[in-house]
Amino acid sequence: DGEDACIFSDALNHASIVDGCRLAKQNGARVYTFGHGDYDALERLLAKTRRGTRCVVVSDSLFSMDGDYADVERLAALKVKYGFLLVLDEAHATLVCGARG
């Protein structure tokens, strides 16, 4: 049941994430897209969300089209502040970023 749930998705997430967000929306979740890498915009959206709302932030860790990375440290700090579930898609990052990936 998606009622009282919010999903926040980076604008350049992989199509599979976008499809998942569409399915969640069909099941009652509210889905918000924030500008690519615009964590200030994400924070503004999170700050407007009613307390007690189940929130999920979803992002690629490595964006396949542009080759840039999510700011995982910033996302982790926002997670601590707002208490959302953070989902990072590692599909394009596995074994590409050296020994410490």
Phi and psi in degrees as GROMACS dihedral restraints (atoms count N, CA, C in turn):
[ dihedral_restraints ]
;  ai    aj    ak    al  type     phi  dphi    fc
    3     4     5     6     1   -91.3    20    10
    4     5     6     7     1    -1.4    20    10
    6     7     8     9     1   -60.7    20    10
    7     8     9    10     1   141.8    20    10
    9    10    11    12     1    61.3    20    10
   10    11    12    13     1    33.9    20    10
   12    13    14    15     1  -127.6    20    10
   13    14    15    16     1   143.4    20    10
   15    16    17    18     1  -125.7    20    10
   16    17    18    19     1   139.0    20    10
   18    19    20    21     1  -120.5    20    10
   19    20    21    22     1   133.3    20    10
   21    22    23    24     1  -116.8    20    10
   22    23    24    25     1   123.7    20    10
   24    25    26    27     1  -128.4    20    10
   25    26    27    28     1   133.7    20    10
   27    28    29    30     1   -62.7    20    10
   28    29    30    31     1   140.6    20    10
   30    31    32    33     1   -61.4    20    10
   31    32    33    34     1   -24.6    20    10
   33    34    35    36     1  -105.3    20    10
   34    35    36    37     1    19.9    20    10
   36    37    38    39     1   -60.3    20    10
   37    38    39    40     1   154.7    20    10
   39    40    41    42     1   -58.9    20    10
   40    41    42    43     1   152.0    20    10
   42    43    44    45     1   -56.0    20    10
   43    44    45    46     1   -32.1    20    10
   45    46    47    48     1   -65.2    20    10
   46    47    48    49     1   -35.1    20    10
   48    49    50    51     1   -69.9    20    10
   49    50    51    52     1   -42.7    20    10
   51    52    53    54     1   -58.8    20    10
   52    53    54    55     1   -43.4    20    10
   54    55    56    57     1   -61.8    20    10
   55    56    57    58     1   -42.3    20    10
   57    58    59    60     1   -61.5    20    10
   58    59    60    61     1   -39.3    20    10
   60    61    62    63     1   -64.9    20    10
   61    62    63    64     1   -39.3    20    10
   63    64    65    66     1   -62.0    20    10
   64    65    66    67     1   -43.5    20    10
   66    67    68    69     1   -62.6    20    10
   67    68    69    70     1   -42.3    20    10
   69    70    71    72     1   -62.0    20    10
   70    71    72    73     1   -40.2    20    10
   72    73    74    75     1   -63.3    20    10
   73    74    75    76     1   -39.6    20    10
   75    76    77    78     1   -63.1    20    10
   76    77    78    79     1   -23.6    20    10
   78    79    80    81     1   -99.6    20    10
   79    80    81    82     1    15.6    20    10
   81    82    83    84     1   102.4    20    10
   82    83    84    85     1    -5.4    20    10
   84    85    86    87     1   -73.7    20    10
   85    86    87    88     1   149.2    20    10
   87    88    89    90     1   -91.1    20    10
   88    89    90    91     1   130.1    20    10
   90    91    92    93     1  -118.7    20    10
   91    92    93    94     1   129.0    20    10
   93    94    95    96     1  -123.1    20    10
   94    95    96    97     1   137.1    20    10
   96    97    98    99     1  -109.5    20    10
   97    98    99   100     1   129.5    20    10
   99   100   101   102     1  -108.6    20    10
  100   101   102   103     1   152.0    20    10
  102   103   104   105     1   -53.5    20    10
  103   104   105   106     1   146.5    20    10
  105   106   107   108     1   -54.0    20    10
  106   107   108   109     1   118.4    20    10
  108   109   110   111     1    69.4    20    10
  109   110   111   112     1    10.2    20    10
  111   112   113   114     1   -90.5    20    10
  112   113   114   115     1    80.3    20    10
  114   115   116   117     1   -73.6    20    10
  115   116   117   118     1   -19.3    20    10
  117   118   119   120     1   -67.6    20    10
  118   119   120   121     1   -42.2    20    10
  120   121   122   123     1   -64.6    20    10
  121   122   123   124     1   -41.2    20    10
  123   124   125   126     1   -58.7    20    10
  124   125   126   127     1   -45.2    20    10
  126   127   128   129     1   -63.4    20    10
  127   128   129   130     1   -38.5    20    10
  129   130   131   132     1   -61.7    20    10
  130   131   132   133     1   -41.5    20    10
  132   133   134   135     1   -64.1    20    10
  133   134   135   136     1   -44.6    20    10
  135   136   137   138     1   -61.9    20    10
  136   137   138   139     1   -40.2    20    10
  138   139   140   141     1   -64.7    20    10
  139   140   141   142     1   -27.9    20    10
  141   142   143   144     1   -83.2    20    10
  142   143   144   145     1   -10.4    20    10
  144   145   146   147     1   -78.7    20    10
  145   146   147   148     1   133.7    20    10
  147   148   149   150     1   -61.6    20    10
  148   149   150   151     1   137.4    20    10
  150   151   152   153     1   -56.4    20    10
  151   152   153   154     1   142.3    20    10
  153   154   155   156     1    90.5    20    10
  154   155   156   157     1    -9.0    20    10
  156   157   158   159     1   -75.7    20    10
  157   158   159   160     1   133.2    20    10
  159   160   161   162     1   -74.0    20    10
  160   161   162   163     1   121.6    20    10
  162   163   164   165     1  -120.6    20    10
  163   164   165   166     1   140.5    20    10
  165   166   167   168     1  -129.1    20    10
  166   167   168   169     1   131.2    20    10
  168   169   170   171     1  -109.7    20    10
  169   170   171   172     1   127.4    20    10
  171   172   173   174     1  -124.6    20    10
  172   173   174   175     1   136.5    20    10
  174   175   176   177     1  -154.3    20    10
  175   176   177   178     1   146.3    20    10
  177   178   179   180     1   -65.9    20    10
  178   179   180   181     1   149.9    20    10
  180   181   182   183     1   -87.0    20    10
  181   182   183   184     1   -36.7    20    10
  183   184   185   186     1  -123.8    20    10
  184   185   186   187     1   119.1    20    10
  186   187   188   189     1   -82.7    20    10
  187   188   189   190     1   117.9    20    10
  189   190   191   192     1   -66.9    20    10
  190   191   192   193     1   -31.5    20    10
  192   193   194   195     1   -76.9    20    10
  193   194   195   196     1   -39.2    20    10
  195   196   197   198     1  -103.5    20    10
  196   197   198   199     1   -18.6    20    10
  198   199   200   201     1    77.1    20    10
  199   200   201   202     1    13.8    20    10
  201   202   203   204     1   -98.4    20    10
  202   203   204   205     1   167.6    20    10
  204   205   206   207     1  -109.3    20    10
  205   206   207   208     1   149.3    20    10
  207   208   209   210     1   -69.3    20    10
  208   209   210   211     1   149.8    20    10
  210   211   212   213     1   -84.5    20    10
  211   212   213   214     1    85.4    20    10
  213   214   215   216     1   -63.7    20    10
  214   215   216   217     1   -36.0    20    10
  216   217   218   219     1   -62.5    20    10
  217   218   219   220     1   -42.1    20    10
  219   220   221   222     1   -66.4    20    10
  220   221   222   223     1   -42.8    20    10
  222   223   224   225     1   -61.4    20    10
  223   224   225   226     1   -40.6    20    10
  225   226   227   228     1   -64.1    20    10
  226   227   228   229     1   -39.8    20    10
  228   229   230   231     1   -64.9    20    10
  229   230   231   232     1   -40.9    20    10
  231   232   233   234     1   -65.7    20    10
  232   233   234   235     1   -36.6    20    10
  234   235   236   237     1   -60.4    20    10
  235   236   237   238     1   -44.3    20    10
  237   238   239   240     1   -61.7    20    10
  238   239   240   241     1   -42.8    20    10
  240   241   242   243     1   -69.8    20    10
  241   242   243   244     1   -40.1    20    10
  243   244   245   246     1  -110.0    20    10
  244   245   246   247     1   -11.6    20    10
  246   247   248   249     1    71.6    20    10
  247   248   249   250     1    27.8    20    10
  249   250   251   252     1   -85.1    20    10
  250   251   252   253     1   166.3    20    10
  252   253   254   255     1   -84.1    20    10
  253   254   255   256     1   126.1    20    10
  255   256   257   258     1  -103.3    20    10
  256   257   258   259     1   124.2    20    10
  258   259   260   261     1  -118.4    20    10
  259   260   261   262     1   118.7    20    10
  261   262   263   264     1  -111.0    20    10
  262   263   264   265     1   127.3    20    10
  264   265   266   267     1   -87.4    20    10
  265   266   267   268     1   114.1    20    10
  267   268   269   270     1   -98.0    20    10
  268   269   270   271     1     9.1    20    10
  270   271   272   273     1   -56.2    20    10
  271   272   273   274     1   -36.7    20    10
  273   274   275   276     1   -97.0    20    10
  274   275   276   277     1    -2.1    20    10
  276   277   278   279     1  -104.0    20    10
  277   278   279   280     1   -18.8    20    10
  279   280   281   282     1   -59.6    20    10
  280   281   282   283     1   124.2    20    10
  282   283   284   285     1    65.3    20    10
  283   284   285   286     1    18.9    20    10
  285   286   287   288     1  -108.1    20    10
  286   287   288   289     1   -13.3    20    10
  288   289   290   291     1  -112.9    20    10
  289   290   291   292     1    25.8    20    10
  291   292   293   294     1    84.2    20    10
  292   293   294   295     1  -172.2    20    10
  294   295   296   297     1   -61.5    20    10
  295   296   297   298     1   -31.5    20    10
  297   298   299   300     1  -101.2    20    10
  298   299   300   301     1     4.9    20    10
